[in-house]
Amino acid sequence: MVGRNIARLNAVDVVLWGLRVGVVAVVVIGTVGTLIKGRYNAAQWFDFIMFGLTIGSIYAQIALGYTMVYGVLRLINFAHGDIVMTGAFAGYFVAMPLDRSGFLEDNPVLAMAAILLVAVIVSTSIAVLTERIAYRPFRRVVGLAPLICAIGVSFFLEQTFRGMFGSAVKSYPDPQWQRAAFHVFGFNVPRIDVLVIGLALIFMGLLYLIVQRTRMGTAMRAVAEDGEAAALMGIDVNKVVVFTFVLGGAMAGIAGVFYAFVYKQVYFLMGFTPGIKAFGAAVLGGIGNIPGAMLGGFFLGMVESVGPTLFLDGIGIPAPYQLRDLIAFTLLIMVLIFRPHGLLGEALAKKRA
């Protein structure tokens, strides 16, 4: 049996196995070397983990937009990252006057609620308009036209916001209460991290309940399973698709504000990188699978934050944190080599097969 399997190996299999062994070797040797050196204390590792959870929660929110649209339309909405950017811009133009007036510092709950509300309204409106104007005419078109259209919408949004607001990077406000930290078991937990992680979990939980426990959520799952059969059963497919874009746009707006508050800047291309990473997170968790998108986002965030130091510092790589994107996408590729359907996508793939 073993001999037959060896005989079936081709050059591609050998390369893939060599890649697996090489990556595993780097991870193991690098991790052991980093821990033996002992250059980082517990507080620093805790900071890495907290930042990984923070950025991972943002990736998870963005990934939900990708996975819901793909689940219903079988369309990769490559403009979704730029819809995140529109939410960040909308939040910026609310946050700045609130900061100048002192309202953001004195009434943080009301101020953040106003910022998130405006960001959600703007990003949701743009998402719905995008579906109606750009995607609906291509819904039954077979081929690359829908994909090219999605890429075109992405460029259109980027260049529109560049023309309207310029190409310079704008700084998000940095109120004092965000710079403060909680002290938990001797570790410092930044308030902004607690805010982002906590609200992200709440919003993702609400989204999951909507999809799983409401009539519209049931209709979404029916259309995702078989759109034609759902239409024959009396489900308004257009209404379901619009509702899907509403949910995805709302999550994009919230994620855009959180991303801007973490990195303190907003500009017309800011949606590209988190959008690509969130798409990778959606694929990692199993595209079309909502819990998988959440898990993939947190996994990618943790690898991006902890991985460079843990894996590369031990083998003598200078400034390993600059290679965080390389680490994140390399492990993404490795997971997909071992599990092509993603971490949680195998059961869904079998059902549809």
C-alpha positions in Angstrom: 0.0 0.0 0.0 2.8 2.4 0.9 4.6 1.5 -2.2 1.6 2.3 -4.4 1.2 5.7 -2.7 4.9 6.4 -3.3 4.6 5.4 -7.0 1.7 7.8 -7.5 3.7 10.8 -6.3 4.5 13.3 -9.0 6.7 16.4 -9.0 4.0 18.6 -7.7 3.3 16.3 -4.7 7.0 16.3 -3.9 7.2 20.1 -4.0 4.1 20.5 -1.8 5.4 18.0 0.8 8.8 19.8 0.7 7.0 23.1 1.3 5.1 21.6 4.2 8.2 20.2 5.8 10.1 23.4 5.3 7.4 25.6 6.9 6.9 23.3 9.8 10.7 23.2 10.4 10.9 27.0 10.4 8.0 27.3 12.8 9.4 24.7 15.2 13.0 25.8 15.1 12.1 29.5 15.2 9.7 29.0 18.2 12.2 26.9 20.1 15.0 29.5 19.4 12.8 32.4 20.4 11.7 30.8 23.7 15.3 29.8 24.5 16.6 33.3 24.0 14.0 34.7 26.4 14.2 38.2 25.0 10.5 38.8 25.5 8.8 38.8 28.9 5.2 37.8 29.8 3.9 41.4 29.4 5.2 41.7 25.9 3.7 38.3 24.9 0.4 39.4 26.4 0.5 42.6 24.3 1.1 40.6 21.2 -1.9 38.4 22.0 -4.2 41.3 22.8 -3.3 43.1 19.5 -3.8 39.8 17.7 -7.3 39.5 19.1 -8.0 43.1 18.4 -7.0 43.1 14.7 -8.4 39.6 14.4 -11.9 40.8 15.5 -11.7 43.5 12.8 -10.7 40.9 10.1 -13.5 38.7 11.3 -16.1 41.4 10.8 -14.9 42.2 7.3 -14.7 38.5 6.4 -18.4 38.1 7.3 -19.3 40.5 4.4 -17.3 38.4 2.0 -18.7 35.1 3.2 -22.4 36.1 3.3 -22.3 37.6 -0.2 -20.5 34.5 -1.6 -22.9 32.2 0.2 -25.9 33.9 -1.4 -24.6 35.0 -4.8 -21.5 32.9 -5.4 -19.8 36.3 -6.0 -16.5 37.5 -4.5 -17.3 41.1 -3.7 -13.8 42.6 -4.1 -15.2 46.0 -3.4 -16.0 45.1 0.2 -12.6 46.3 1.5 -13.3 49.7 -0.1 -16.8 49.8 1.6 -14.8 49.4 4.8 -12.9 52.5 3.7 -16.1 54.5 3.2 -17.2 53.6 6.7 -13.9 54.8 8.1 -14.2 58.1 6.2 -17.8 58.7 7.4 -16.7 58.0 11.0 -13.8 60.4 10.6 -16.0 63.3 9.5 -18.1 62.8 12.6 -15.3 62.0 15.0 -13.3 65.2 14.3 -15.9 67.8 15.2 -16.8 65.7 18.2 -13.2 65.7 19.3 -12.6 69.4 18.7 -15.7 70.2 20.8 -14.6 67.9 23.6 -17.7 65.7 23.3 -15.7 62.7 22.3 -13.7 63.0 25.5 -16.5 63.9 27.9 -19.2 61.6 26.5 -17.4 58.6 24.9 -20.4 56.3 24.8 -22.7 58.7 23.0 -19.9 59.9 20.8 -18.9 56.4 19.7 -22.5 55.5 19.1 -22.9 58.5 16.8 -19.7 57.7 14.9 -20.7 54.1 14.4 -24.2 55.0 13.4 -23.1 57.4 10.7 -20.4 54.9 9.5 -23.0 52.1 9.3 -25.5 54.3 7.4 -22.9 55.4 4.8 -21.3 52.0 4.3 -24.7 50.2 4.1 -26.0 52.7 1.6 -23.0 52.3 -0.6 -23.2 48.5 -0.4 -26.9 48.5 -1.4 -26.3 50.9 -4.3 -23.3 48.7 -5.4 -25.6 45.6 -5.5 -28.4 47.4 -7.3 -26.3 49.2 -9.9 -23.3 47.0 -10.5 -24.0 43.5 -9.4 -27.6 42.8 -10.1 -27.3 43.1 -13.9 -24.6 40.4 -13.8 -26.3 38.1 -11.5 -27.1 35.4 -14.1 -24.0 36.1 -16.2 -21.6 33.2 -16.5 -17.9 33.9 -16.8 -15.5 36.6 -15.6 -17.8 39.6 -16.1 -19.1 39.7 -12.4 -15.6 39.4 -11.1 -14.3 42.2 -13.4 -17.3 44.3 -12.4 -16.4 43.9 -8.7 -12.9 44.9 -9.3 -14.1 47.9 -11.3 -16.4 49.0 -8.4 -13.4 48.8 -6.1 -11.3 51.1 -8.3 -14.3 53.4 -8.7 -14.8 53.8 -4.9 -11.1 54.4 -4.3 -10.7 57.0 -6.9 -14.0 58.7 -6.1 -12.9 59.2 -2.5 -9.4 60.3 -3.6 -11.0 62.9 -5.8 -13.4 64.1 -3.1 -11.1 64.1 -0.1 -7.6 64.0 -1.5 -4.8 61.4 -1.3 -3.3 62.7 2.0 -3.5 60.5 5.1 -5.9 61.9 7.7 -5.3 61.3 11.4 -8.1 59.9 13.5 -8.7 61.5 16.9 -6.9 60.0 19.9 -8.9 60.8 23.0 -7.3 60.3 26.4 -9.7 57.6 27.5 -8.6 55.4 24.6 -4.9 55.7 25.7 -5.8 54.5 29.2 -5.5 50.9 30.2 -7.1 48.4 32.6 -4.8 46.6 35.0 -5.6 42.8 35.0 -3.4 40.3 36.9 -0.4 42.6 36.5 -0.9 43.2 32.8 -2.0 46.4 31.0 -5.0 45.9 28.8 -5.6 49.0 26.5 -9.1 50.3 26.6 -9.3 50.6 22.8 -8.5 46.8 22.6 -11.3 46.0 25.0 -13.7 48.3 23.2 -12.9 46.9 19.8 -13.0 43.2 20.8 -16.0 43.5 23.0 -18.2 45.4 20.5 -17.0 43.2 17.6 -18.1 40.1 19.5 -21.4 41.7 20.3 -22.1 42.7 16.7 -20.9 39.3 15.4 -23.2 37.6 17.9 -26.2 39.7 16.8 -25.4 38.9 13.1 -25.2 35.2 13.8 -28.6 35.3 15.6 -30.2 37.3 12.7 -29.0 34.7 10.2 -29.9 31.7 12.4 -33.0 32.7 14.3 -35.0 35.1 12.1 -37.3 34.4 9.1 -35.1 36.6 6.8 -32.0 34.6 8.0 -33.8 31.4 7.1 -34.5 32.8 3.7 -30.8 33.7 3.3 -29.8 30.2 4.1 -32.4 28.8 1.7 -31.2 31.0 -1.1 -27.6 30.1 -0.3 -28.5 26.4 -0.6 -30.5 26.6 -3.8 -31.6 30.0 -5.1 -34.0 28.7 -7.8 -35.7 26.3 -5.4 -36.1 29.1 -2.9 -37.7 31.3 -5.5 -40.1 28.5 -6.4 -41.1 28.3 -2.7 -42.1 32.0 -2.7 -38.9 33.6 -1.3 -38.2 37.1 -2.8 -34.6 36.5 -3.9 -33.9 40.2 -4.6 -35.0 41.2 -1.1 -32.8 38.5 0.4 -29.8 39.7 -1.6 -30.4 43.3 -0.6 -30.7 42.3 3.1 -27.4 40.3 2.7 -25.6 43.5 1.4 -27.2 45.5 4.2 -25.7 43.2 6.9 -22.4 43.1 5.1 -22.3 46.8 4.7 -23.1 47.4 8.3 -20.3 45.1 9.5 -17.9 46.8 7.1 -18.8 50.3 8.5 -18.2 49.2 12.0 -15.0 47.4 11.1 -13.8 50.5 9.2 -14.2 52.7 12.3 -12.5 50.2 14.6 -9.6 49.8 12.1 -9.1 53.6 11.9 -9.2 54.0 15.7 -6.6 51.2 16.1 -4.2 52.6 13.4 -5.2 56.2 13.8 -5.3 57.1 10.1 -7.6 57.0 7.1 -6.9 57.4 3.4 -8.5 56.3 0.1 -6.5 53.0 -0.2 -6.8 52.0 3.4 -9.5 49.3 2.6 -7.2 47.3 0.3 -5.0 45.5 2.8 -7.6 44.6 5.4 -9.9 43.7 2.6 -7.5 41.2 1.1 -6.6 39.8 4.6 -10.2 39.4 5.5 -10.9 37.6 2.2 -8.1 35.3 3.2 -9.7 34.8 6.6 -13.0 34.0 5.0 -11.3 31.4 2.7 -9.4 30.1 5.7 -12.5 29.5 7.7 -14.5 28.1 4.8 -16.0 30.6 2.3 -19.7 30.8 2.9 -19.5 29.6 6.5 -20.3 32.4 9.0 -18.6 30.8 12.1 -15.7 29.9 9.9 -15.2 33.5 8.8 -15.1 34.6 12.5 -12.6 31.8 13.4 -10.5 32.6 10.3 -10.4 36.3 11.2 -9.2 35.7 14.8 -6.7 33.0 13.6 -5.2 35.3 11.0 -5.0 38.2 13.5 -3.2 36.1 16.1 -0.7 34.7 13.5 0.0 38.2 12.2 0.6 39.6 15.6 2.4 36.7 17.4 3.8 34.8 14.5 6.6 37.1 13.3 8.3 37.3 16.7 7.6 33.7 17.7 8.7 32.1 14.4 11.4 34.4 13.0 13.2 36.0 15.9 14.6 32.6 17.0 16.3 32.1 13.6 18.0 35.5 13.5 15.7 37.4 11.2 16.2 41.1 11.8 13.0 43.2 12.3 10.7 40.1 12.0 7.5 42.2 12.5 8.0 43.7 9.0 7.3 40.2 7.6 4.0 39.8 9.3 2.1 39.7 6.0 4.4 37.0 4.7 3.9 34.9 7.8 0.1 35.3 7.8 -0.4 34.4 4.1 2.2 31.6 4.2 0.3 29.9 7.0 -3.0 30.6 5.2 -1.6 28.7 2.1 -0.4 25.9 4.3 -3.8 25.5 6.0 -5.5 25.4 2.6 -3.1 22.8 1.3 -4.0 20.5 4.2 -7.7 21.5 4.2 -8.7 23.0 0.8 -12.3 23.8 2.0 -11.0 25.7 5.0 -11.2 25.1 8.7 -15.0 24.8 8.9 -16.0 24.6 5.3 -15.8 20.8 4.6 -19.3 20.0 5.9 -20.9 22.7 3.8 -19.0 21.6 0.7 -20.1 18.0 1.2 -23.8 19.1 1.5 -23.6 21.0 -1.8 -21.8 18.3 -3.6 
